[in-house]
Amino acid sequence: MVQVLDKMRSADVIVLATPVYFYTMCAQMKTMIDRTLGGAQRTGLENKKFYLIVTAADGKAAMERTVDGLRGYLECLPGAKEMGVIYGAGAWQLGDIQGNPAMQEAYKMGKDIC
Ligand SMILES: Cc1cc2nc3c(=O)[nH]c(=O)nc-3n(C[C@H](O)[C@H](O)[C@H](O)COP(=O)(O)O)c2cc1C
């Protein structure tokens, strides 16, 4: 986590990407979030730009809880700006994400980062 946090602190833009596992973010993402805010000390993650990417087998409606969870993290980081959200819906079987409109949206979002 020390290495991850160092990278996050030196980044201008951070992408939080997680699959939906049982209606929420994956355990690895949750652990990362918990470890960021584990102490009373300053996180060093103030004023960052964030993009959110979520994938799931179901549709967008089933992903909102997960997005809300990630937004809760941003609310705890002073000056955090949510720049965009990608919903990779309908990704169940291996390869399902290929050709999904979310791929193009993510590509365009990446190109538009300034
Ligand atoms: C343990 C587990 C739980 C899942 N729970 C959900 C869920 O609640 N809703 C949903 O739409 N998809 C669910 N899925 C499907 C995944 O969100 C989806 O296939 C995702 O793209 C998998 O990403 P990954 O290959 O990085 O694990 C679940 C998949 C797994 C393995």
The ligand as an SDF file (V2000), in Angstrom:
LIG
                    3D

 31 33  0  0  0  0  0  0  0  0999 V2000
  -17.7830  -13.0770   -7.2140 C   0  0  0  0  0  0  0  0  0  0  0  0
  -18.5100  -12.3580   -8.3210 C   0  0  0  0  0  0  0  0  0  0  0  0
  -19.6220  -11.6020   -7.9950 C   0  0  0  0  0  0  0  0  0  0  0  0
  -20.2990  -10.8950   -8.9950 C   0  0  0  0  0  0  0  0  0  0  0  0
  -21.3860  -10.1350   -8.6520 N   0  0  0  0  0  0  0  0  0  0  0  0
  -22.0340   -9.4530   -9.6180 C   0  0  0  0  0  0  0  0  0  0  0  0
  -23.1650   -8.6420   -9.2840 C   0  0  0  0  0  0  0  0  0  0  0  0
  -23.5790   -8.5300   -8.1390 O   0  0  0  0  0  0  0  0  0  0  0  0
  -23.7930   -7.9910  -10.2880 N   0  0  0  0  0  0  0  0  0  0  0  0
  -23.3650   -8.0730  -11.6020 C   0  0  0  0  0  0  0  0  0  0  0  0
  -23.9810   -7.4640  -12.4640 O   0  0  0  0  0  0  0  0  0  0  0  0
  -22.2820   -8.8130  -11.9350 N   0  0  0  0  0  0  0  0  0  0  0  0
  -21.6120   -9.4930  -10.9820 C   0  0  0  0  0  0  0  0  0  0  0  0
  -20.5110  -10.2430  -11.3170 N   0  0  0  0  0  0  0  0  0  0  0  0
  -19.9880  -10.1810  -12.6890 C   0  0  0  0  0  0  0  0  0  0  0  0
  -18.7720   -9.2680  -12.7760 C   0  0  0  0  0  0  0  0  0  0  0  0
  -19.0400   -7.9790  -12.2270 O   0  0  0  0  0  0  0  0  0  0  0  0
  -18.3350   -9.0380  -14.2230 C   0  0  0  0  0  0  0  0  0  0  0  0
  -18.2550  -10.2470  -14.9080 O   0  0  0  0  0  0  0  0  0  0  0  0
  -17.0000   -8.3200  -14.2550 C   0  0  0  0  0  0  0  0  0  0  0  0
  -16.7790   -7.8400  -15.5630 O   0  0  0  0  0  0  0  0  0  0  0  0
  -15.8440   -9.2500  -13.8220 C   0  0  0  0  0  0  0  0  0  0  0  0
  -14.6280   -8.5460  -13.8000 O   0  0  0  0  0  0  0  0  0  0  0  0
  -13.2480   -9.3460  -13.4870 P   0  0  0  0  0  0  0  0  0  0  0  0
  -13.0170  -10.2230  -14.6980 O   0  0  0  0  0  0  0  0  0  0  0  0
  -12.2430   -8.2640  -13.3370 O   0  0  0  0  0  0  0  0  0  0  0  0
  -13.4740  -10.1720  -12.2560 O   0  0  0  0  0  0  0  0  0  0  0  0
  -19.8430  -10.9630  -10.3390 C   0  0  0  0  0  0  0  0  0  0  0  0
  -18.7260  -11.7550  -10.6430 C   0  0  0  0  0  0  0  0  0  0  0  0
  -18.0670  -12.4510   -9.6500 C   0  0  0  0  0  0  0  0  0  0  0  0
  -16.8550  -13.2940  -10.0070 C   0  0  0  0  0  0  0  0  0  0  0  0
  1  2  1  0
  2  3  1  0
  2 30  2  0
  3  4  2  0
  4  5  1  0
  4 28  1  0
  5  6  2  0
  6  7  1  0
  6 13  1  0
  7  8  2  0
  7  9  1  0
  9 10  1  0
 10 11  2  0
 10 12  1  0
 12 13  2  0
 13 14  1  0
 14 15  1  0
 14 28  1  0
 15 16  1  0
 16 17  1  0
 16 18  1  0
 18 19  1  0
 18 20  1  0
 20 21  1  0
 20 22  1  0
 22 23  1  0
 23 24  1  0
 24 25  2  0
 24 26  1  0
 24 27  1  0
 28 29  2  0
 29 30  1  0
 30 31  1  0
M  END
$$$$
